[in-house]
């Protein structure tokens, strides 16, 4: 993710308003490797700026996604996540706590049968692995999975 200053310059170059609220959002996102929801960005921003609105947070995140500075992730039930890492990668998702972690792995050997994708133009691929993170893993379940 670009720095707060770079995002400010990018918004100005595209003639988008740069408000103190947006700069607070840029600051929250800058340098993070987390995958926040709009609501979590809002809660963090509200601590710094109590008058910020959830609508402003959503609009700013959606603007950043439209500009290619964030990816909006739809990982199943629950709110969308926003990924500041725009490089190609995959994800690990904990089904207990919802933690999302970037996975940089070469999965180029994944192939779909030709008859399934005939006439369909694939633009990108993302693989999502679901399970439990180390914090949520149940030692009993882990022992049974190994057996």
Secondary structure, DSSP 8 states (H G I E B T S, - for coil): ---HHHHHHHHHHTT----HHHHHHHHHHTT--S---HHHHHHHHHHH-TT--HHHHHHHHHHHHHTTSSEEE--SSS--EEES--SS-EEEEETTT--EEEE----TT----HHHHTT--------EEEE--TTT--HHHHHHHH-
